[in-house]
């Protein structure tokens, strides 16, 4: 992760600053405004709130959170029927991270993808690692106990998949490029996916004597104990959530609170609730392909912002570009040595995406991928470092523009 000012205060210079909203309906009714808003949101913030998101109405989101919370509220033995370590494909349930793990988050999760047949055996080293890791079946919980869970996730997957392609093509158009450039890297009928259901616990999950330590870490602008990161592999990430907690570094380089897209409990939140919306952020792939015109943005879940006595559910979605061949920036005909986004041409993107999964879920890696992870992790760390430094550099430039526009 890039070096930043360790003592910089985490206080918003403008407490009223919010992530920009882009109304999907204006793509047809007022396209000039839609594309102007889209360009502004992604060039100056890297994050946006897409309102009236097709397929993600409040009614559907209410249903989705009901099923997903039903899963997370189930007895642990039922959730473990879908334990992620059962197969090498990084699909299924992961137990909560320990409160004493040294990180400011306690989280349990469920990973899923498209229901696919493996392309080969996971240990067939004659095949590229991404072909062995990303294609395979999901690991589902007991269907008799949770009959609505799998149908809901299959439905959510298809809705997200369609929106990623529609919005991805609009983003390419907003850059003044041919939408075929998006389709070149993202085949609708042959996708690679890393999607998640996340269940974040609040400060209540920590011993009382440890809660102040967690608060102090989140008061810092930069801390390696709070899970701040950029999303490297995807073009964009989509997310719906039902509690506050998500924060984004944007505008003048300060943490901004993201809204909630679906209210599933009574009470007042300190952030807006925008029903039927989807939060969108740019990934490292878009940062590279746009040559930094749209930069990946640092973000985190702030445990201290989850309302007392409650938990937070979010559903992030990361569609990954084809992993064969190089990523050549839009409008170019050949790759350069190092792009604006810190991306080195000729890199093994499939290995990068695979090692990203391995580092996130060590319980799978230890059983199925230990040798591969040992061989590849340093290269992946170097690539993440380069991309993150590039994102910070672009964020600094964006912050300077934002300050100049205010004066």
VOPAGU-2260 file (C-alpha; in pm, 1 decimal, decimal comma):
REM VOPAGU-2260
SITE   aa  ch    i         X         Y         Z
SITE  UNK   A    0       0,0       0,0       0,0
SITE  UNK   A    1     130,8     345,0     -87,4
SITE  UNK   A    2     279,0     569,2     177,4
SITE  UNK   A    3      62,6     859,0     291,7
SITE  UNK   A    4      73,6    1110,9     571,6
SITE  UNK   A    5      41,2     906,6     887,7
SITE  UNK   A    6     -54,4    1198,0    1110,5
SITE  UNK   A    7    -311,6    1348,9     880,2
SITE  UNK   A    8    -639,1    1400,2    1071,7
SITE  UNK   A    9    -946,3    1204,0     966,4
SITE  UNK   A   10   -1177,2    1506,3     984,8
SITE  UNK   A   11   -1385,2    1608,5     687,1
SITE  UNK   A   12   -1305,9    1958,1     562,1
SITE  UNK   A   13   -1665,1    1980,4     441,7
SITE  UNK   A   14   -1901,5    1786,1     671,4
SITE  UNK   A   15   -2180,5    1813,8     413,9
SITE  UNK   A   16   -1979,9    1651,0     136,4
SITE  UNK   A   17   -2147,8    1338,7      -2,9
SITE  UNK   A   18   -2083,1    1096,2    -283,1
SITE  UNK   A   19   -2232,1    1222,6    -609,8
SITE  UNK   A   20   -2552,5    1068,0    -740,9
SITE  UNK   A   21   -2611,8     960,8   -1100,8
SITE  UNK   A   22   -2969,6     886,3   -1206,0
SITE  UNK   A   23   -2988,0     585,8   -1439,5
SITE  UNK   A   24   -3323,7     702,0   -1581,2
SITE  UNK   A   25   -3156,1    1013,4   -1721,1
SITE  UNK   A   26   -2950,2     796,5   -1954,9
SITE  UNK   A   27   -3260,5     796,8   -2177,2
SITE  UNK   A   28   -3448,5    1108,9   -2064,6
SITE  UNK   A   29   -3150,4    1346,0   -2039,8
SITE  UNK   A   30   -2835,8    1178,3   -2173,9
SITE  UNK   A   31   -2625,1    1495,5   -2171,6
SITE  UNK   A   32   -2678,8    1534,1   -1797,0
SITE  UNK   A   33   -2635,1    1161,8   -1733,7
SITE  UNK   A   34   -2294,5    1145,5   -1899,4
SITE  UNK   A   35   -2183,4    1475,3   -1747,8
SITE  UNK   A   36   -2275,9    1347,6   -1400,3
SITE  UNK   A   37   -2109,5    1012,6   -1469,3
SITE  UNK   A   38   -1782,8    1172,4   -1580,9
SITE  UNK   A   39   -1775,9    1405,1   -1281,6
SITE  UNK   A   40   -1848,5    1127,7   -1030,4
SITE  UNK   A   41   -1583,6     888,4   -1157,3
SITE  UNK   A   42   -1312,0    1142,5   -1238,1
SITE  UNK   A   43   -1344,5    1350,3    -920,4
SITE  UNK   A   44   -1455,8    1087,2    -666,8
SITE  UNK   A   45   -1404,8     739,2    -811,2
SITE  UNK   A   46   -1727,5     646,2    -631,9
SITE  UNK   A   47   -2089,6     729,0    -699,7
SITE  UNK   A   48   -2443,1     640,0    -601,6
SITE  UNK   A   49   -2639,9     508,7    -899,5
SITE  UNK   A   50   -3005,8     585,5    -831,9
SITE  UNK   A   51   -3296,7     403,0    -995,3
SITE  UNK   A   52   -3056,4     118,0   -1064,3
SITE  UNK   A   53   -3219,0    -129,2   -1307,1
SITE  UNK   A   54   -3303,5    -458,6   -1140,3
SITE  UNK   A   55   -3210,1    -341,7    -789,6
SITE  UNK   A   56   -3537,1    -180,2    -674,9
SITE  UNK   A   57   -3608,8    -129,5    -306,3
SITE  UNK   A   58   -3858,3    -416,3    -321,7
SITE  UNK   A   59   -3592,6    -653,4    -453,3
SITE  UNK   A   60   -3328,7    -529,1    -210,2
SITE  UNK   A   61   -3566,6    -584,3      81,8
SITE  UNK   A   62   -3611,6    -943,8     -31,2
SITE  UNK   A   63   -3237,0    -989,8     -79,6
SITE  UNK   A   64   -3143,6    -861,7     265,2
SITE  UNK   A   65   -3416,4   -1073,6     425,9
SITE  UNK   A   66   -3274,2   -1393,2     275,0
SITE  UNK   A   67   -2911,0   -1301,6     336,3
SITE  UNK   A   68   -2971,8   -1197,8     696,3
SITE  UNK   A   69   -3167,3   -1521,2     738,2
SITE  UNK   A   70   -2855,3   -1708,8     634,7
SITE  UNK   A   71   -2622,2   -1514,8     865,5
SITE  UNK   A   72   -2868,4   -1541,5    1155,6
SITE  UNK   A   73   -2876,9   -1922,2    1118,7
SITE  UNK   A   74   -2695,1   -2152,4    1363,0
SITE  UNK   A   75   -2326,8   -2178,8    1285,1
SITE  UNK   A   76   -2355,0   -2552,8    1218,9
SITE  UNK   A   77   -2604,9   -2480,7     940,8
SITE  UNK   A   78   -2383,3   -2211,0     789,5
SITE  UNK   A   79   -2087,0   -2449,4     800,8
SITE  UNK   A   80   -2269,3   -2688,4     566,9
SITE  UNK   A   81   -2141,7   -2444,4     302,7
SITE  UNK   A   82   -1791,8   -2401,7     453,0
SITE  UNK   A   83   -1553,6   -2234,7     208,5
SITE  UNK   A   84   -1268,7   -2476,9     277,3
SITE  UNK   A   85   -1453,4   -2775,2     131,7
SITE  UNK   A   86   -1345,1   -2702,7    -225,4
SITE  UNK   A   87   -1056,3   -2521,8    -400,0
SITE  UNK   A   88   -1285,5   -2267,7    -569,2
SITE  UNK   A   89   -1318,6   -2007,9    -291,1
SITE  UNK   A   90   -1696,1   -2050,8    -273,0
SITE  UNK   A   91   -1898,2   -2070,0      45,4
SITE  UNK   A   92   -1908,8   -1956,1     407,8
SITE  UNK   A   93   -1615,6   -1820,2     609,1
SITE  UNK   A   94   -1634,2   -1797,1     987,9
SITE  UNK   A   95   -1608,1   -1458,6    1163,8
SITE  UNK   A   96   -1259,7   -1314,5    1191,4
SITE  UNK   A   97   -1144,2   -1314,4    1555,4
SITE  UNK   A   98   -1184,7    -986,7    1742,2
SITE  UNK   A   99    -822,2   -1015,6    1853,0
SITE  UNK   A  100    -689,4   -1065,3    1498,8
SITE  UNK   A  101    -527,5    -720,3    1500,8
SITE  UNK   A  102    -772,5    -574,4    1248,9
SITE  UNK   A  103   -1055,5    -336,6    1324,9
SITE  UNK   A  104   -1321,9    -555,9    1169,4
SITE  UNK   A  105   -1507,7    -868,6    1273,6
SITE  UNK   A  106   -1668,6   -1013,6     962,2
SITE  UNK   A  107   -1819,0   -1337,7     836,7
SITE  UNK   A  108   -1894,6   -1386,0     469,3
SITE  UNK   A  109   -2028,8   -1604,0     191,0
SITE  UNK   A  110   -1847,8   -1615,7    -145,2
SITE  UNK   A  111   -2021,3   -1713,2    -467,9
SITE  UNK   A  112   -1979,9   -1704,0    -843,4
SITE  UNK   A  113   -2149,4   -1838,6   -1150,1
SITE  UNK   A  114   -2244,3   -2202,9   -1118,8
SITE  UNK   A  115   -1987,9   -2356,1   -1354,5
SITE  UNK   A  116   -1822,8   -2685,8   -1430,0
SITE  UNK   A  117   -1446,5   -2686,7   -1358,4
SITE  UNK   A  118   -1237,3   -2642,7   -1671,4
SITE  UNK   A  119    -979,3   -2886,3   -1535,3
SITE  UNK   A  120    -858,2   -3033,6   -1207,4
SITE  UNK   A  121    -747,4   -2770,8    -958,7
SITE  UNK   A  122    -396,7   -2919,7    -940,7
SITE  UNK   A  123    -347,6   -2959,1   -1315,8
SITE  UNK   A  124     -38,5   -2742,0   -1352,7
SITE  UNK   A  125     -45,2   -2768,3   -1729,5
SITE  UNK   A  126    -328,0   -2509,2   -1713,4
SITE  UNK   A  127    -301,2   -2142,0   -1606,8
SITE  UNK   A  128    -387,0   -2092,8   -1243,0
SITE  UNK   A  129    -693,4   -1875,4   -1307,8
SITE  UNK   A  130    -850,0   -2150,0   -1518,9
SITE  UNK   A  131    -807,0   -2387,6   -1225,8
SITE  UNK   A  132    -930,3   -2150,5    -953,4
SITE  UNK   A  133   -1210,6   -1930,8   -1087,1
SITE  UNK   A  134   -1428,0   -2186,5   -1264,9
SITE  UNK   A  135   -1622,5   -2428,5   -1048,3
SITE  UNK   A  136   -1942,6   -2498,0    -854,4
SITE  UNK   A  137   -2071,2   -2294,1    -562,0
SITE  UNK   A  138   -2081,7   -2442,9    -212,2
SITE  UNK   A  139   -2439,5   -2400,4     -87,6
SITE  UNK   A  140   -2584,4   -2438,9     262,4
SITE  UNK   A  141   -2842,9   -2707,2     333,6
SITE  UNK   A  142   -3125,0   -2623,2      93,2
SITE  UNK   A  143   -3403,2   -2779,6     299,5
SITE  UNK   A  144   -3323,4   -2547,2     590,0
SITE  UNK   A  145   -3275,8   -2236,7     373,4
SITE  UNK   A  146   -3491,4   -2299,0      62,9
SITE  UNK   A  147   -3499,0   -1935,6     -52,6
SITE  UNK   A  148   -3127,2   -1860,9     -22,2
SITE  UNK   A  149   -2986,5   -2013,7    -339,4
SITE  UNK   A  150   -3268,3   -1888,0    -568,5
SITE  UNK   A  151   -3217,1   -1537,9    -429,2
SITE  UNK   A  152   -2841,0   -1542,2    -485,9
SITE  UNK   A  153   -2883,0   -1678,9    -839,7
SITE  UNK   A  154   -3129,5   -1395,4    -909,6
SITE  UNK   A  155   -2902,0   -1132,4    -751,8
SITE  UNK   A  156   -2610,3   -1259,9    -956,7
SITE  UNK   A  157   -2799,5   -1221,4   -1284,6
SITE  UNK   A  158   -2924,0    -872,5   -1195,7
SITE  UNK   A  159   -2577,7    -755,1   -1097,3
SITE  UNK   A  160   -2426,6    -916,5   -1406,5
SITE  UNK   A  161   -2662,2    -729,7   -1641,3
SITE  UNK   A  162   -2606,2    -399,3   -1462,4
SITE  UNK   A  163   -2227,5    -437,7   -1469,6
SITE  UNK   A  164   -2237,1    -471,5   -1847,9
SITE  UNK   A  165   -2487,7    -190,8   -1905,6
SITE  UNK   A  166   -2301,9      47,8   -1677,9
SITE  UNK   A  167   -1960,1     -64,3   -1799,8
SITE  UNK   A  168   -2053,6      19,1   -2157,3
SITE  UNK   A  169   -2190,1     358,0   -2046,7
SITE  UNK   A  170   -1863,4     430,9   -1865,0
SITE  UNK   A  171   -1661,8     349,1   -2176,8
SITE  UNK   A  172   -1893,3     576,7   -2376,4
SITE  UNK   A  173   -1843,8     854,2   -2119,7
SITE  UNK   A  174   -1469,8     833,0   -2189,8
SITE  UNK   A  175   -1536,1     891,9   -2558,2
SITE  UNK   A  176   -1438,0     537,4   -2650,0
SITE  UNK   A  177   -1612,0     264,6   -2849,2
SITE  UNK   A  178   -1829,2      42,2   -2627,6
SITE  UNK   A  179   -1690,3    -257,4   -2816,0
SITE  UNK   A  180   -1374,9    -198,5   -2613,5
SITE  UNK   A  181   -1562,3    -304,8   -2300,7
SITE  UNK   A  182   -1702,8    -614,5   -2469,5
SITE  UNK   A  183   -1351,0    -710,8   -2576,5
SITE  UNK   A  184   -1254,3    -763,2   -2213,7
SITE  UNK   A  185   -1589,6    -870,2   -2067,6
SITE  UNK   A  186   -1774,1   -1153,6   -2239,7
SITE  UNK   A  187   -2131,8   -1158,3   -2109,5
SITE  UNK   A  188   -2169,0   -1528,2   -2180,8
SITE  UNK   A  189   -1830,3   -1636,9   -2045,5
SITE  UNK   A  190   -1765,7   -1440,1   -1724,2
SITE  UNK   A  191   -1525,3   -1464,9   -1431,9
SITE  UNK   A  192   -1662,7   -1346,0   -1101,7
SITE  UNK   A  193   -1573,1   -1296,3    -736,7
SITE  UNK   A  194   -1884,7   -1191,4    -545,4
SITE  UNK   A  195   -1947,9   -1180,5    -173,2
SITE  UNK   A  196   -2209,6   -1144,2      97,8
SITE  UNK   A  197   -2051,1    -969,4     397,1
SITE  UNK   A  198   -2175,6    -953,5     755,0
SITE  UNK   A  199   -1987,0    -691,6     959,5
SITE  UNK   A  200   -2022,1    -676,7    1336,3
SITE  UNK   A  201   -2009,6    -350,5    1531,0
SITE  UNK   A  202   -1800,2    -254,5    1831,5
SITE  UNK   A  203   -2014,9    -485,9    2046,2
SITE  UNK   A  204   -1808,5    -775,3    1908,5
SITE  UNK   A  205   -1501,8    -646,2    2094,2
SITE  UNK   A  206   -1422,7    -667,8    2462,8
SITE  UNK   A  207   -1496,6    -334,5    2630,0
SITE  UNK   A  208   -1129,0    -274,7    2706,3
SITE  UNK   A  209   -1043,1    -315,6    2335,2
SITE  UNK   A  210   -1308,2     -84,4    2193,0
SITE  UNK   A  211   -1104,7     232,7    2249,0
SITE  UNK   A  212    -813,1      78,2    2058,5
SITE  UNK   A  213   -1042,1      18,0    1760,1
SITE  UNK   A  214   -1176,7     374,0    1777,6
SITE  UNK   A  215    -823,2     516,3    1780,5
SITE  UNK   A  216    -726,6     322,0    1467,3
SITE  UNK   A  217   -1025,3     457,5    1276,3
SITE  UNK   A  218    -947,7     813,3    1386,0
SITE  UNK   A  219    -619,8     790,6    1195,4
SITE  UNK   A  220    -627,2     882,1     829,7
SITE  UNK   A  221    -408,2     582,7     751,5
SITE  UNK   A  222    -391,8     259,1     948,3
SITE  UNK   A  223    -292,3     -89,6     837,5
SITE  UNK   A  224    -538,4    -233,0    1089,1
SITE  UNK   A  225    -870,9    -122,5     941,2
SITE  UNK   A  226    -886,0    -293,6     602,1
SITE  UNK   A  227    -852,5      15,4     379,7
SITE  UNK   A  228    -786,5     -87,6      17,8
SITE  UNK   A  229    -853,1     -36,4    -350,2
SITE  UNK   A  230   -1026,2    -300,3    -563,8
SITE  UNK   A  231    -757,8    -401,7    -811,0
SITE  UNK   A  232    -894,7    -675,5   -1041,2
SITE  UNK   A  233   -1243,8    -546,9   -1140,6
SITE  UNK   A  234   -1344,1    -275,0   -1386,7
SITE  UNK   A  235   -1608,7    -150,4   -1143,9
SITE  UNK   A  236   -1751,3    -284,9    -820,5
SITE  UNK   A  237   -2123,1    -274,8    -736,2
SITE  UNK   A  238   -2259,5    -281,7    -383,0
SITE  UNK   A  239   -2585,7    -266,0    -188,2
SITE  UNK   A  240   -2585,4    -230,0     191,6
SITE  UNK   A  241   -2832,8    -193,7     477,8
SITE  UNK   A  242   -2633,2     -11,9     749,2
SITE  UNK   A  243   -2378,2     271,7     761,5
SITE  UNK   A  244   -2008,8     190,3     772,8
SITE  UNK   A  245   -1860,8     226,2     422,1
SITE  UNK   A  246   -1617,8     515,7     385,7
SITE  UNK   A  247   -1436,1     648,2      79,9
SITE  UNK   A  248   -1130,8     869,4      33,9
SITE  UNK   A  249   -1244,9    1131,5    -213,8
SITE  UNK   A  250   -1262,9    1501,0    -293,7
SITE  UNK   A  251    -992,3    1674,8     -87,2
SITE  UNK   A  252    -845,4    1347,2      31,3
SITE  UNK   A  253   -1062,0    1288,8     336,8
SITE  UNK   A  254   -1290,3    1005,2     443,9
SITE  UNK   A  255   -1649,6    1045,1     322,9
SITE  UNK   A  256   -1937,5     831,6     452,9
SITE  UNK   A  257   -2133,3     639,5     189,1
SITE  UNK   A  258   -2513,7     613,7     203,8
SITE  UNK   A  259   -2730,7     311,6     277,7
SITE  UNK   A  260   -2921,2     163,9     -17,6
SITE  UNK   A  261   -3187,7     -29,6     173,7
SITE  UNK   A  262   -3333,7      30,7     520,0
SITE  UNK   A  263   -3409,7    -299,5     692,5
SITE  UNK   A  264   -3445,3    -173,2    1050,2
SITE  UNK   A  265   -3599,1     131,0    1221,4
SITE  UNK   A  266   -3389,0     415,2    1355,8
SITE  UNK   A  267   -3204,9     719,5    1230,6
SITE  UNK   A  268   -2870,6     688,6    1053,9
SITE  UNK   A  269   -2610,5     961,5    1018,3
SITE  UNK   A  270   -2597,4     894,1     641,5
SITE  UNK   A  271   -2871,9     917,7     377,8
SITE  UNK   A  272   -3082,8     614,3     290,3
SITE  UNK   A  273   -3139,3     601,6     -86,9
SITE  UNK   A  274   -3377,5     312,9    -166,0
SITE  UNK   A  275   -3321,5     132,8    -494,2
SITE  UNK   A  276   -2968,8     270,7    -533,5
SITE  UNK   A  277   -2637,9      91,9    -592,5
SITE  UNK   A  278   -2297,3     217,6    -480,9
SITE  UNK   A  279   -2039,5     200,5    -760,9
SITE  UNK   A  280   -1664,4     235,7    -743,4
SITE  UNK   A  281   -1386,6     214,5    -998,3
SITE  UNK   A  282   -1140,1     -72,8    -988,3
SITE  UNK   A  283    -777,6     -96,9   -1085,5
SITE  UNK   A  284    -869,6    -235,0   -1428,8
SITE  UNK   A  285   -1066,8      78,8   -1516,6
SITE  UNK   A  286    -790,4     298,5   -1374,6
SITE  UNK   A  287    -547,2     136,5   -1615,0
SITE  UNK   A  288    -770,6     113,9   -1921,6
SITE  UNK   A  289    -871,9     482,0   -1887,2
SITE  UNK   A  290    -508,8     584,2   -1827,4
SITE  UNK   A  291    -600,5     737,7   -1495,0
SITE  UNK   A  292    -892,6     945,5   -1615,7
SITE  UNK   A  293   -1101,1     739,7   -1373,3
SITE  UNK   A  294    -893,4     635,9   -1072,9
SITE  UNK   A  295    -945,3     351,1    -826,8
SITE  UNK   A  296   -1030,8     488,3    -483,2
SITE  UNK   A  297    -930,6     386,2    -132,4
SITE  UNK   A  298   -1220,5     270,1      85,2
SITE  UNK   A  299   -1294,8      80,5     405,8
SITE  UNK   A  300   -1572,5     -35,6     637,8
SITE  UNK   A  301   -1560,0     165,6     960,7
SITE  UNK   A  302   -1667,8     -62,9    1244,7
SITE  UNK   A  303   -1735,9     234,8    1473,2
SITE  UNK   A  304   -2010,4     365,1    1241,4
SITE  UNK   A  305   -2227,2      52,0    1259,3
SITE  UNK   A  306   -2514,3     144,6    1495,6
SITE  UNK   A  307   -2477,7       8,3    1847,3
SITE  UNK   A  308   -2636,4    -332,6    1890,0
SITE  UNK   A  309   -2668,4    -383,7    1512,9
SITE  UNK   A  310   -2470,4    -548,2    1234,1
SITE  UNK   A  311   -2415,3    -452,6     870,7
SITE  UNK   A  312   -2478,5    -661,9     560,5
SITE  UNK   A  313   -2332,4    -566,7     222,6
SITE  UNK   A  314   -2324,7    -747,4    -110,6
SITE  UNK   A  315   -2023,1    -646,1    -324,0
SITE  UNK   A  316   -1991,0    -772,0    -681,5
SITE  UNK   A  317   -1663,5    -792,6    -875,2
SITE  UNK   A  318   -1680,3    -900,8   -1237,9
SITE  UNK   A  319   -1325,9    -966,6   -1359,6
SITE  UNK   A  320   -1199,9    -909,6   -1716,3
SITE  UNK   A  321   -1071,3   -1187,3   -1937,6
SITE  UNK   A  322    -741,1   -1299,5   -1794,5
SITE  UNK   A  323    -563,3   -1400,0   -2114,2
SITE  UNK   A  324    -354,8   -1136,9   -2289,0
SITE  UNK   A  325    -264,4    -784,6   -2188,1
SITE  UNK   A  326    -490,1    -496,9   -2087,8
SITE  UNK   A  327    -420,8    -227,8   -2344,9
SITE  UNK   A  328    -563,7     116,4   -2255,1
SITE  UNK   A  329    -860,9     233,8   -2458,9
SITE  UNK   A  330    -759,2     387,9   -2789,6
SITE  UNK   A  331    -410,3     233,9   -2782,7
SITE  UNK   A  332    -282,5     -43,0   -3005,9
SITE  UNK   A  333      -5,0    -177,2   -2788,8
SITE  UNK   A  334      79,0    -179,9   -2421,2
SITE  UNK   A  335     344,0      42,3   -2269,8
SITE  UNK   A  336     589,1     -73,3   -2003,1
SITE  UNK   A  337     414,2      91,6   -1707,0
SITE  UNK   A  338      76,4     262,1   -1733,9
SITE  UNK   A  339     -55,3     559,6   -1541,1
SITE  UNK   A  340    -237,0     318,4   -1310,7
SITE  UNK   A  341      83,4     146,4   -1200,0
SITE  UNK   A  342       8,1    -151,3   -1424,1
SITE  UNK   A  343     305,1    -320,4   -1590,5
SITE  UNK   A  344     241,2    -465,7   -1933,5
SITE  UNK   A  345     296,5    -835,1   -1969,1
SITE  UNK   A  346     188,7    -917,0   -1615,1
SITE  UNK   A  347       1,0   -1238,1   -1545,2
SITE  UNK   A  348    -338,8   -1094,3   -1456,5
SITE  UNK   A  349    -485,3   -1435,0   -1390,6
SITE  UNK   A  350    -217,9   -1507,1   -1131,7
SITE  UNK   A  351    -273,8   -1165,0    -975,0
SITE  UNK   A  352    -647,8   -1219,5    -939,1
SITE  UNK   A  353    -593,9   -1572,8    -808,4
SITE  UNK   A  354    -340,4   -1470,3    -544,6
SITE  UNK   A  355    -576,1   -1192,7    -437,0
SITE  UNK   A  356    -827,2   -1464,7    -346,6
SITE  UNK   A  357    -563,0   -1677,2    -179,2
SITE  UNK   A  358    -449,2   -1398,4      49,6
SITE  UNK   A  359    -805,9   -1316,5     150,8
SITE  UNK   A  360    -905,1   -1671,2     245,5
SITE  UNK   A  361    -606,1   -1852,4     400,2
SITE  UNK   A  362    -825,4   -2138,8     521,5
SITE  UNK   A  363    -874,4   -2240,8     156,5
SITE  UNK   A  364    -518,6   -2162,0      53,7
SITE  UNK   A  365    -356,9   -2374,8     322,8
SITE  UNK   A  366    -551,3   -2681,0     207,5
SITE  UNK   A  367    -559,4   -2640,4    -168,8
SITE  UNK   A  368    -314,1   -2373,0    -290,5
SITE  UNK   A  369     -20,5   -2350,5     -47,3
SITE  UNK   A  370     250,9   -2415,3    -307,0
SITE  UNK   A  371     106,7   -2173,9    -563,3
SITE  UNK   A  372      60,3   -1901,7    -304,0
SITE  UNK   A  373     418,4   -1934,4    -183,8
SITE  UNK   A  374     542,3   -1896,3    -541,8
SITE  UNK   A  375     325,3   -1601,5    -642,6
SITE  UNK   A  376     249,1   -1386,6    -337,6
SITE  UNK   A  377     552,3   -1153,1    -356,6
SITE  UNK   A  378     479,9   -1067,0    -719,6
SITE  UNK   A  379     118,4    -993,6    -629,9
SITE  UNK   A  380     223,1    -775,6    -335,7
SITE  UNK   A  381     450,3    -571,9    -562,6
SITE  UNK   A  382     170,5    -523,8    -816,0
SITE  UNK   A  383     -78,6    -417,6    -547,1
SITE  UNK   A  384     180,9    -173,5    -411,3
SITE  UNK   A  385     233,1     -18,9    -755,0
SITE  UNK   A  386    -139,7      15,3    -823,8
SITE  UNK   A  387    -210,1     160,6    -480,3
SITE  UNK   A  388      69,1     418,0    -513,9
SITE  UNK   A  389     -70,6     516,5    -852,4
SITE  UNK   A  390    -419,2     550,6    -701,9
SITE  UNK   A  391    -283,8     776,8    -425,5
SITE  UNK   A  392     -99,8     991,8    -680,2
SITE  UNK   A  393    -413,7    1030,9    -890,2
SITE  UNK   A  394    -618,4    1099,6    -576,1
SITE  UNK   A  395    -379,7    1378,4    -477,9
SITE  UNK   A  396    -419,1    1536,7    -821,2
SITE  UNK   A  397    -795,7    1497,7    -795,8
SITE  UNK   A  398    -792,7    1661,6    -454,1
SITE  UNK   A  399    -598,5    1957,2    -589,0
SITE  UNK   A  400    -854,1    2001,5    -868,6
SITE  UNK   A  401   -1137,9    1978,7    -617,7
SITE  UNK   A  402    -981,3    2246,3    -395,6
SITE  UNK   A  403    -924,3    2478,0    -692,0
SITE  UNK   A  404   -1285,1    2438,5    -804,6
SITE  UNK   A  405   -1409,8    2544,6    -460,0
SITE  UNK   A  406   -1201,8    2863,9    -452,4
